[in-house]
Structures are given as C-alpha cells and as structure tokens.
Amino acid sequence: MSGRRKLLLAGLGALLVLLFVVAVGVGRGDRGGPDDDGAVRRLGRLFGDSATVDPATVRAGCERTGDTLTVVGDCVLRVDDPDGLRTLVLRSPARFRVTAPAPRDAGFTVDDEVQPGEDGTAVAKVAVDRPTEITVGCAGGAACAVTIGS
C-alpha cells in the first residue's frame, strides 16, 4: 500500500472516531419521552399532514355541543374511516376511561383510565386506522365533559 493510501485511510479512521465522539457527547443520557419535541416530530409537523382525527368525522351516542361531549355513564364514539393511521385526541378536566380496539390486526382491546396531569387536563390519545367504536366513560359513573380535539 502506498504512503498516500495509508494517509487517506488514517484520515478516514480519525474522521470516524471524531464523528463517534461528537455523537456520544451530544447525545442525551435519557431515552426521551412521548412529550419530547424531537427532530423527527418537528419534521413531521413541518412536512407531514395532520395525524389527528378530524372531530367532524366522529359521531357520539351522547349529548354533543360542538366538539365537547357530555358523558353520563358510558358514551360510544363512532369514528369514520380516517384513511390511514390517525390519532383521536380526547381531553377532559376530570378523570375518564377509554376502551378502544388496537389498530391494525392486533386482535385485542385497550382499556385505560386517564388521570389529569400537572396542567389539570386528562388527555387520551387513541390510534385509529379504520372505522372504529370507542367507549368513553367518566370515573364513578358521574357526568363529565370530554372534548374531541387535536
């Protein structure tokens, strides 16, 4: 091997080591979380279409005023075909329960009770990829308001 090739190979090796050191040094010690505003999420908002279900495509078996539902006991939401994988976002100032089928052909149902966070709002995000029925219920069978939104 000539001296020129050895020099080029050594330079390439040094560059790889430098890139590795920079990547490790800039990396974060934690694994991130669902609320992190990472580069992929920012690019998705910049270049992607809305990934949320349009509230107008949701029909409810309970009283509805605009995008706000008055839930007493249980309320069944019927989501029209979202034409791809979308997220149905439900918000409430009170604790509530959501039961929904998993997307794709997973073959199971997800049941979760959502608690208000530090900001006082309980938020449920449900993945929807086909016409779906989702059941929403208020804690203890009391009435609560649940808003369909983004």
C-alpha positions as CSV (number, residue, x, y, z in Angstrom):
1,M,0.0,0.0,0.0
2,S,1.4,3.4,-1.0
3,G,2.0,6.2,1.5
4,R,-0.8,8.2,0.0
5,R,-3.4,5.4,0.6
6,K,-2.1,4.9,4.2
7,L,-2.5,8.6,4.9
8,L,-6.0,8.6,3.4
9,L,-7.0,5.5,5.4
10,A,-5.6,7.1,8.6
11,G,-7.5,10.3,7.9
12,L,-10.8,8.4,7.3
13,G,-10.3,6.5,10.6
14,A,-9.7,9.7,12.5
15,L,-12.8,11.2,11.0
16,L,-14.9,8.2,12.1
17,V,-13.5,8.4,15.6
18,L,-14.3,12.2,15.7
19,L,-17.9,11.6,14.5
20,F,-18.4,8.9,17.1
21,V,-17.1,11.2,19.9
22,V,-19.3,14.1,18.8
23,A,-22.4,11.8,18.6
24,V,-21.8,10.4,22.1
25,G,-21.0,13.8,23.5
26,V,-24.1,15.5,22.0
27,G,-26.4,12.5,22.8
28,R,-28.8,12.6,25.8
29,G,-28.5,10.4,28.8
30,D,-32.2,9.5,28.9
31,R,-34.3,7.8,26.3
32,G,-36.7,10.6,25.8
33,G,-40.5,10.6,26.3
34,P,-43.7,10.9,24.4
35,D,-43.9,14.6,25.1
36,D,-40.3,15.3,23.8
37,D,-40.2,17.7,20.9
38,G,-37.5,15.8,19.0
39,A,-36.3,16.4,15.5
40,V,-38.5,13.7,13.9
41,R,-41.6,15.2,15.5
42,R,-40.7,18.7,14.3
43,L,-40.0,17.4,10.8
44,G,-43.4,15.6,10.8
45,R,-45.2,18.8,11.8
46,L,-43.3,20.7,9.1
47,F,-43.7,18.3,6.2
48,G,-46.5,15.9,7.2
49,D,-50.2,16.3,7.1
50,S,-52.3,16.3,10.3
51,A,-52.1,13.0,12.0
52,T,-55.1,13.6,14.2
53,V,-58.7,12.5,13.6
54,D,-61.0,15.3,12.3
55,P,-63.6,15.9,15.1
56,A,-66.2,16.2,12.3
57,T,-65.8,12.5,11.5
58,V,-66.7,11.4,15.0
59,R,-70.3,10.6,15.9
60,A,-71.3,10.3,19.5
61,G,-74.0,8.4,21.3
62,C,-74.3,11.1,23.9
63,E,-75.0,14.8,24.0
64,R,-72.6,16.8,21.9
65,T,-72.1,20.6,21.7
66,G,-69.5,21.5,19.2
67,D,-66.6,19.2,19.9
68,T,-67.5,18.8,23.6
69,L,-69.3,15.7,24.8
70,T,-71.4,15.4,27.9
71,V,-70.8,11.9,29.1
72,V,-73.0,10.3,31.7
73,G,-72.0,6.7,32.4
74,D,-70.6,5.5,29.0
75,C,-70.7,7.1,25.6
76,V,-69.9,5.2,22.4
77,L,-67.9,7.3,19.8
78,R,-68.0,6.1,16.2
79,V,-65.1,7.2,14.1
80,D,-65.5,7.2,10.3
81,D,-62.7,5.7,8.2
82,P,-59.7,8.0,8.8
83,D,-57.9,7.0,5.6
84,G,-54.7,5.9,7.3
85,L,-53.4,5.8,10.8
86,R,-54.6,8.8,12.8
87,T,-54.8,9.7,16.5
88,L,-58.1,10.6,18.2
89,V,-57.3,13.1,21.0
90,L,-59.7,13.3,23.9
91,R,-59.4,15.8,26.7
92,S,-61.2,16.4,30.0
93,P,-60.6,18.3,33.2
94,A,-61.8,15.1,35.1
95,R,-60.5,11.5,35.2
96,F,-62.1,9.3,32.5
97,R,-61.9,5.9,31.0
98,V,-61.3,4.9,27.4
99,T,-61.9,1.5,25.8
100,A,-60.8,1.0,22.1
101,P,-59.7,-1.7,19.8
102,A,-56.0,-1.7,19.0
103,P,-55.1,-0.6,15.4
104,R,-54.2,-2.9,12.6
105,D,-55.0,-6.6,13.1
106,A,-53.7,-6.7,16.7
107,G,-56.8,-8.5,17.9
108,F,-57.2,-7.0,21.4
109,T,-58.9,-4.1,23.1
110,V,-57.1,-1.4,25.1
111,D,-58.8,-0.2,28.3
112,D,-57.2,2.8,30.2
113,E,-58.2,5.3,32.8
114,V,-56.7,8.7,32.2
115,Q,-55.8,11.0,35.1
116,P,-55.4,14.8,34.9
117,G,-51.8,15.9,34.6
118,E,-50.0,18.8,36.2
119,D,-51.9,21.2,34.0
120,G,-55.2,19.8,35.2
121,T,-56.2,18.1,32.0
122,A,-56.6,14.4,31.3
123,V,-55.5,13.6,27.8
124,A,-56.1,10.3,25.9
125,K,-54.6,9.6,22.5
126,V,-56.2,6.7,20.7
127,A,-54.7,5.2,17.5
128,V,-57.4,4.7,14.8
129,D,-56.8,3.2,11.3
130,R,-60.3,2.1,10.3
131,P,-63.9,2.8,11.2
132,T,-63.9,2.2,14.9
133,E,-66.2,2.3,18.0
134,I,-64.5,3.8,21.1
135,T,-66.2,3.8,24.5
136,V,-65.6,6.8,26.9
137,G,-66.8,6.7,30.5
138,C,-66.5,9.1,33.4
139,A,-65.0,8.0,36.7
140,G,-67.5,6.7,39.2
141,G,-70.3,7.0,36.7
142,A,-70.6,10.7,37.3
143,A,-71.1,13.1,34.4
144,C,-68.1,14.7,32.8
145,A,-67.2,16.8,29.8
146,V,-64.8,15.3,27.2
147,T,-63.6,17.3,24.3
148,I,-62.6,15.9,20.9
149,G,-59.6,17.8,19.6
150,S,-56.1,17.9,18.3
